[in-house]
Amino acid sequence: MKKYLLAGVLLVFSFLMNGCGEKTFLPERKELVDLELIEAVGIDKSPDNPEDIRVTITSKMDKQGAGAGRMEATGQAAQGGGAVVVSSEGKTVSEAARIFQTYNKKQVFWGYADFFIIGEEAAREDLIKYLDLLSRGQALRHNARIFIVKDATAEELLAISKTGALYVPQLLNILLSSTGLMSVFGRLELIELMGRLDDEYSDVIIPALRIAQKDPIGQKKDESDEIEIRLEGYAVFKDAKLIAFADKPESMGINFITNKVKSGVVNVKDSTDREVALEIIKANTKIIPRFDGDTVSVLVKAAVESNVAEMHSTIDIFNKDELEKLEEQQAAAVKQYMETAVKLAQINNTDILDIADRIYHKHPVKWQSLKGRWKEIFPNIRFDFEVASAVKRTYDIRQPNKYKAGEGE
């Protein structure tokens, strides 16, 4: 029996391991030096023909100065600072992507792309139209991150790499590493976006980027140094079309309700009306659907714990009365964040808070009577909020500088 098994294995390998020039079932081998490694892809509507799609790619030049810059003969490439940004157009993303290969000696390799960036105008038209190839293409990474550019095109954002001051993919990695510091934005992978787009009852939010000018401090800086990229909360979608942007308080509220808050700062005031910064160390939220007959309401229960990170007065705030005041203000701030998020979602009738999913999993039988009317029901749902707030401790020092015993008590 073992002999027959061994013979079968050898037969299979004889088909797979064909000689040079023969077709093989294995993927074609490519040397790394022969590949153009694309790190970020931008997709926009064509500025000249709205029916066409404009695709922009960026990659780094190698040590010899070679890179996608060899495409510059077409007049579509610009390079500087060791990075190359190239654009092409077509009726579809596929056509525009193939055009890159026609004037590049290396094979354009899309599997290295870690960021897909959609311009605002394209996102407002139809997200699915521009994402289909990204979802379908076998060479593309489904764990690549997705962004929407606010008040600009994806090409304009990627073009920042031309100056040499910033290499956009590297900067985006740095920004994403700080996602949990303030919890006013998030990250989204292509595979997760694909799943959310297939959800009939929930809608999509995508992290938003904005091109901004740095505020010069001290000496005058050259123009390239003044450009920066900022994460700007979320882009809000309805039926796969961009309809609004969530500002920082709204985005913070979205993250609280969807249980994505890792940390952050809540500014409150002590009894002397001086600032106290509370650093969130733990946050947890439960969504509790409630039914009164056929009427559904939602209770949002959040628990927030924080430490005192900074204070501006010289009083002792670590007593029962002071701590209660701080905790009440923290609870009020968190409640306000969540209220603004709910208001944004209900005004636009877009379930970006996953309420439908919570009802479905907690009350699957009752959900059957709601799902057919969900778009009518969601804007009118009553939301109630409960916030359990706790200030746990401080850090290296308990009492502030120039503390005087008895002051403020």
C-alpha positions as CSV (number, residue, x, y, z in Angstrom):
1,M,0.0,0.0,0.0
2,K,2.8,2.4,0.9
3,K,4.4,1.7,-2.5
4,Y,1.3,2.7,-4.4
5,L,1.0,5.8,-2.2
6,L,4.6,6.8,-3.0
7,A,4.1,6.2,-6.7
8,G,1.0,8.4,-6.6
9,V,2.9,11.2,-4.9
10,L,5.8,11.0,-7.4
11,L,3.3,11.1,-10.3
12,V,1.7,14.3,-8.9
13,F,5.1,15.9,-8.6
14,S,6.0,14.9,-12.1
15,F,3.1,17.1,-13.3
16,L,3.8,20.0,-11.0
17,M,7.6,20.2,-11.5
18,N,7.9,20.6,-15.2
19,G,11.0,21.8,-16.9
20,C,11.8,25.3,-18.1
21,G,9.5,26.7,-20.6
22,E,6.7,24.3,-19.8
23,K,3.4,25.2,-18.1
24,T,3.1,24.4,-14.4
25,F,0.4,24.3,-11.9
26,L,2.6,26.3,-9.5
27,P,2.6,30.1,-9.4
28,E,5.1,31.7,-11.8
29,R,8.3,32.5,-9.9
30,K,9.5,36.1,-10.0
31,E,12.7,37.6,-8.7
32,L,12.2,40.4,-6.2
33,V,14.4,42.7,-8.2
34,D,12.1,42.3,-11.2
35,L,9.0,43.5,-9.3
36,E,7.7,47.1,-8.8
37,L,6.4,46.9,-5.2
38,I,3.4,49.2,-5.0
39,E,2.8,50.3,-1.4
40,A,-0.3,52.5,-1.7
41,V,-3.1,52.8,-4.3
42,G,-5.4,55.9,-4.7
43,I,-8.6,55.8,-6.7
44,D,-10.5,58.9,-7.9
45,K,-12.9,60.1,-10.6
46,S,-11.1,61.4,-13.6
47,P,-10.9,65.2,-13.5
48,D,-11.3,65.4,-17.3
49,N,-13.9,62.7,-17.9
50,P,-16.2,61.9,-15.0
51,E,-17.0,58.6,-16.6
52,D,-13.4,57.5,-16.3
53,I,-11.4,56.3,-13.2
54,R,-8.0,57.7,-12.2
55,V,-5.7,55.4,-10.4
56,T,-2.6,56.6,-8.6
57,I,0.2,54.4,-7.2
58,T,3.2,55.1,-5.1
59,S,6.4,53.1,-4.5
60,K,9.9,53.7,-3.2
61,M,12.9,54.0,-5.5
62,D,15.6,51.4,-5.0
63,K,19.2,52.3,-4.0
64,Q,20.2,52.7,-7.6
65,G,17.5,55.3,-8.1
66,A,15.4,52.9,-10.2
67,G,11.7,52.6,-9.6
68,A,8.3,53.4,-11.1
69,G,10.0,56.6,-12.2
70,R,10.9,54.9,-15.4
71,M,7.2,55.6,-16.3
72,E,8.0,59.3,-16.5
73,A,8.2,59.1,-20.3
74,T,4.4,59.2,-20.4
75,G,4.3,62.5,-18.6
76,Q,2.3,60.9,-15.8
77,A,5.1,60.3,-13.2
78,A,6.8,62.6,-10.8
79,Q,9.5,61.7,-8.4
80,G,11.4,63.2,-5.5
81,G,12.9,62.3,-2.2
82,G,13.2,58.6,-3.1
83,A,9.5,58.1,-3.8
84,V,7.5,57.9,-7.1
85,V,3.9,58.7,-7.7
86,V,2.3,57.6,-10.9
87,S,-1.3,58.0,-12.3
88,S,-3.2,56.5,-15.2
89,E,-6.9,56.5,-16.3
90,G,-9.3,54.1,-17.8
91,K,-13.0,53.2,-18.0
92,T,-12.4,50.7,-15.2
93,V,-9.9,50.3,-12.4
94,S,-8.7,47.2,-14.2
95,E,-7.9,49.1,-17.4
96,A,-6.1,51.9,-15.5
97,A,-4.1,49.3,-13.6
98,R,-3.0,47.5,-16.8
99,I,-1.8,50.7,-18.3
100,F,0.9,51.0,-15.7
101,Q,2.4,47.8,-16.9
102,T,2.6,49.0,-20.5
103,Y,5.3,51.5,-19.7
104,N,7.2,49.8,-16.9
105,K,10.1,47.4,-17.4
106,K,9.4,45.7,-14.1
107,Q,6.3,43.8,-13.3
108,V,3.9,45.9,-11.3
109,F,3.2,43.9,-8.1
110,W,-0.1,44.8,-6.4
111,G,0.2,42.3,-3.7
112,Y,2.5,44.5,-1.7
113,A,-0.1,47.4,-1.5
114,D,-1.0,48.0,2.2
115,F,-3.2,51.0,1.7
116,F,-6.2,51.8,-0.6
117,I,-7.2,55.4,-0.5
118,I,-10.5,56.7,-2.1
119,G,-11.0,60.4,-3.0
120,E,-14.1,62.1,-1.6
121,E,-15.7,62.7,-4.9
122,A,-15.4,59.0,-5.9
123,A,-16.7,57.9,-2.5
124,R,-19.8,60.1,-2.8
125,E,-20.6,58.5,-6.2
126,D,-20.4,54.8,-5.4
127,L,-17.9,53.0,-3.2
128,I,-18.7,49.5,-4.7
129,K,-17.9,50.7,-8.2
130,Y,-14.3,51.6,-7.1
131,L,-13.8,48.7,-4.7
132,D,-14.8,45.7,-6.9
133,L,-11.4,45.0,-8.3
134,L,-9.8,45.4,-4.9
135,S,-12.1,42.8,-3.5
136,R,-12.0,40.4,-6.5
137,G,-8.3,40.6,-7.5
138,Q,-6.4,37.5,-6.5
139,A,-3.1,39.4,-6.2
140,L,-4.4,42.1,-3.8
141,R,-4.2,41.9,0.0
142,H,-7.5,41.6,1.8
143,N,-5.9,42.9,5.0
144,A,-4.9,46.2,3.3
145,R,-6.3,49.3,5.1
146,I,-8.9,51.6,3.6
147,F,-9.1,55.4,3.9
148,I,-11.3,58.2,2.5
149,V,-9.7,61.5,1.7
150,K,-11.7,64.5,3.0
151,D,-11.8,67.7,0.8
152,A,-9.2,66.3,-1.6
153,T,-8.4,63.5,-4.1
154,A,-6.4,60.4,-3.4
155,E,-3.9,61.6,-6.0
156,E,-3.3,64.8,-4.1
157,L,-2.7,63.0,-0.9
158,L,-0.3,60.5,-2.4
159,A,1.5,63.3,-4.3
160,I,2.8,64.5,-0.9
161,S,5.4,61.8,-1.3
162,K,6.9,63.7,-4.3
163,T,8.4,66.4,-2.0
164,G,10.5,64.0,-0.1
165,A,9.3,65.5,3.2
166,L,6.8,62.7,3.8
167,Y,6.5,59.2,2.4
168,V,2.8,58.6,2.7
169,P,2.6,54.8,3.3
170,Q,5.2,55.2,6.1
171,L,3.3,58.1,7.7
172,L,0.0,56.2,7.6
173,N,1.7,53.3,9.5
174,I,2.8,55.8,12.1
175,L,-0.7,57.3,12.4
176,L,-2.3,53.9,12.7
177,S,0.1,52.9,15.5
178,S,-1.5,55.7,17.5
179,T,-5.1,54.7,16.9
180,G,-5.8,53.9,20.6
181,L,-4.2,57.0,22.1
182,M,-7.2,59.3,21.5
183,S,-9.8,56.8,20.2
184,V,-11.3,59.4,17.8
185,F,-10.6,57.3,14.7
186,G,-10.0,53.7,13.9
187,R,-8.7,51.2,11.3
188,L,-10.5,49.2,8.7
189,E,-9.2,46.4,6.6
190,L,-10.6,45.5,3.1
191,I,-11.9,42.1,4.2
192,E,-13.9,43.7,7.0
193,L,-15.3,46.4,4.7
194,M,-16.4,43.7,2.2
195,G,-18.4,42.0,5.0
196,R,-20.0,45.2,6.1
197,L,-21.0,46.1,2.6
198,D,-22.8,42.8,2.3
199,D,-24.8,43.6,5.5
200,E,-28.3,44.7,4.4
201,Y,-29.1,46.4,7.7
202,S,-25.9,48.1,8.9
203,D,-23.9,50.8,7.2
204,V,-20.2,51.6,6.8
205,I,-17.8,54.0,8.4
206,I,-14.3,54.3,7.0
207,P,-11.4,56.2,8.6
208,A,-10.9,59.6,7.0
209,L,-7.7,61.5,6.1
210,R,-7.2,65.2,5.6
211,I,-4.3,67.1,4.1
212,A,-3.3,70.0,6.4
213,Q,-0.8,72.7,6.8
214,K,1.5,72.6,9.8
215,D,1.5,75.6,12.1
216,P,5.0,77.0,11.9
217,I,6.7,77.2,15.3
218,G,9.7,79.4,15.7
219,Q,11.7,79.6,12.5
220,K,10.2,79.6,9.1
221,K,10.0,76.3,7.4
222,D,10.0,75.4,3.7
223,E,6.8,74.6,2.0
224,S,7.3,70.8,1.9
225,D,7.7,70.7,5.7
226,E,4.4,72.5,6.2
227,I,2.3,69.7,4.7
228,E,1.0,66.9,6.9
229,I,-1.7,64.3,6.9
230,R,-4.2,64.0,9.7
231,L,-6.7,61.3,10.7
232,E,-10.0,63.1,10.7
233,G,-12.5,60.7,12.4
234,Y,-14.8,58.7,10.1
235,A,-16.4,59.0,6.7
236,V,-20.1,57.9,7.0
237,F,-21.7,55.9,4.3
238,K,-25.3,55.1,3.4
239,D,-26.1,52.5,0.7
240,A,-22.3,52.5,-0.2
241,K,-22.3,56.3,-0.8
242,L,-20.5,58.8,1.3
243,I,-23.0,61.2,2.9
244,A,-21.2,62.8,5.8
245,F,-18.0,63.0,8.0
246,A,-18.0,62.4,11.7
247,D,-16.1,65.0,13.6
248,K,-13.9,64.0,16.6
249,P,-16.6,64.1,19.3
250,E,-18.9,62.1,17.1
251,S,-16.2,59.6,16.2
252,M,-15.3,59.2,19.9
253,G,-19.0,58.5,20.5
254,I,-19.1,55.9,17.8
255,N,-16.1,54.2,19.3
256,F,-17.6,54.2,22.7
257,I,-20.9,52.6,21.5
258,T,-19.1,50.1,19.3
259,N,-16.6,49.2,22.1
260,K,-13.5,50.4,20.3
261,V,-12.2,52.9,22.9
262,K,-8.7,51.9,24.1
263,S,-7.7,55.2,25.7
264,G,-8.1,58.9,25.5
265,V,-8.3,62.1,27.5
266,V,-11.4,63.6,29.1
267,N,-10.9,67.1,30.3
268,V,-12.9,68.1,33.4
269,K,-12.6,70.8,36.1
270,D,-12.0,70.7,39.9
271,S,-13.8,72.8,42.5
272,T,-11.5,75.8,41.7
273,D,-12.5,75.7,38.1
274,R,-9.1,74.6,37.0
275,E,-8.4,71.9,34.4
276,V,-7.9,68.2,35.2
277,A,-7.0,65.7,32.5
278,L,-8.4,62.2,33.0
279,E,-6.7,59.5,31.0
280,I,-9.0,56.6,30.1
281,I,-7.5,53.3,31.1
282,K,-10.5,51.1,30.6
283,A,-13.9,51.4,28.8
284,N,-16.6,48.9,28.1
285,T,-20.1,49.4,26.6
286,K,-23.1,47.1,26.5
287,I,-26.0,47.6,24.1
288,I,-29.2,46.3,25.6
289,P,-32.3,46.3,23.3
290,R,-35.6,46.6,25.2
291,F,-39.1,45.9,24.0
292,D,-42.5,47.3,25.0
293,G,-44.8,45.3,22.8
294,D,-43.6,45.8,19.3
295,T,-41.7,49.0,20.2
296,V,-38.0,48.7,20.6
297,S,-35.7,51.1,22.5
298,V,-32.0,50.8,23.3
299,L,-30.2,51.2,26.6
300,V,-26.5,52.0,26.2
301,K,-24.5,51.1,29.4
302,A,-20.9,52.3,29.5
303,A,-18.3,51.8,32.2
304,V,-15.3,54.1,32.1
305,E,-12.2,54.1,34.3
306,S,-9.5,56.7,34.3
307,N,-6.4,58.0,36.1
308,V,-5.5,61.6,36.8
309,A,-2.9,62.5,34.2
310,E,-2.6,66.2,34.9
311,M,-4.1,69.0,37.1
312,H,-3.6,72.7,37.1
313,S,-4.6,73.7,40.6
314,T,-2.7,73.2,43.9
315,I,-5.6,71.6,45.9
316,D,-5.9,68.0,47.0
317,I,-8.5,66.4,44.7
318,F,-8.1,62.9,46.2
319,N,-11.0,63.1,48.6
320,K,-14.5,61.8,48.2
321,D,-16.2,65.1,47.2
322,E,-13.7,66.1,44.6
323,L,-13.5,62.7,43.1
324,E,-17.3,62.5,42.8
325,K,-17.3,65.8,41.0
326,L,-14.7,64.6,38.5
327,E,-16.5,61.3,38.0
328,E,-19.8,63.1,37.3
329,Q,-18.2,65.3,34.7
330,Q,-16.5,62.4,33.1
331,A,-19.8,60.5,32.9
332,A,-21.5,63.6,31.4
333,A,-18.7,63.9,28.8
334,V,-18.9,60.3,27.7
335,K,-22.7,60.5,27.6
336,Q,-22.5,63.6,25.4
337,Y,-20.0,61.8,23.0
338,M,-22.5,58.9,22.6
339,E,-25.5,61.2,22.2
340,T,-23.8,63.1,19.3
341,A,-23.0,59.8,17.6
342,V,-26.6,58.6,17.9
343,K,-27.8,61.9,16.6
344,L,-25.5,61.7,13.6
345,A,-26.7,58.2,12.8
346,Q,-30.4,58.8,13.2
347,I,-30.4,62.1,11.3
348,N,-28.8,60.4,8.3
349,N,-30.8,57.1,8.9
350,T,-27.6,55.1,8.7
351,D,-27.0,52.3,11.2
352,I,-23.3,52.8,11.7
353,L,-23.6,51.7,15.4
354,D,-24.4,48.1,14.7
355,I,-27.7,48.3,16.5
356,A,-29.5,45.9,14.1
357,D,-26.8,43.3,14.7
358,R,-27.2,43.6,18.5
359,I,-30.9,43.2,18.3
360,Y,-30.6,40.2,15.9
361,H,-28.2,38.4,18.2
362,K,-30.0,39.2,21.5
363,H,-33.6,38.8,20.2
364,P,-33.5,36.8,17.0
365,V,-37.3,36.0,17.1
366,K,-38.3,39.7,17.6
367,W,-35.8,40.8,15.0
368,Q,-37.9,39.0,12.3
369,S,-40.7,41.4,12.8
370,L,-38.4,44.4,12.7
371,K,-36.0,43.7,9.8
372,G,-38.5,44.5,7.0
373,R,-39.1,48.0,8.5
374,W,-35.6,48.7,9.9
375,K,-35.0,51.7,7.8
376,E,-38.2,53.2,9.1
377,I,-37.7,52.2,12.7
378,F,-34.0,53.2,13.3
379,P,-34.4,57.0,13.0
380,N,-37.1,56.9,15.7
381,I,-35.6,54.5,18.3
382,R,-35.3,56.0,21.8
383,F,-31.8,55.7,23.2
384,D,-31.1,55.8,27.0
385,F,-27.6,56.2,28.4
386,E,-26.1,55.0,31.7
387,V,-22.4,55.8,32.4
388,A,-20.6,54.3,35.3
389,S,-17.6,56.5,35.9
390,A,-14.6,55.9,38.1
391,V,-11.4,57.8,38.7
392,K,-8.9,55.2,40.0
393,R,-5.6,56.8,40.9
394,T,-2.8,59.2,39.8
395,Y,0.7,58.4,38.7
396,D,4.1,59.3,40.4
397,I,2.9,62.1,42.6
398,R,-0.3,62.3,44.5
399,Q,-0.2,66.0,45.6
400,P,0.5,68.8,43.1
401,N,3.5,71.2,43.3
402,K,3.0,73.9,45.9
403,Y,0.3,71.9,47.6
404,K,-0.9,73.4,50.9
405,A,-2.7,71.2,53.3
406,G,-6.3,72.2,53.9
407,E,-6.4,74.4,50.7
408,G,-9.6,73.7,48.7
409,E,-11.1,71.5,51.4
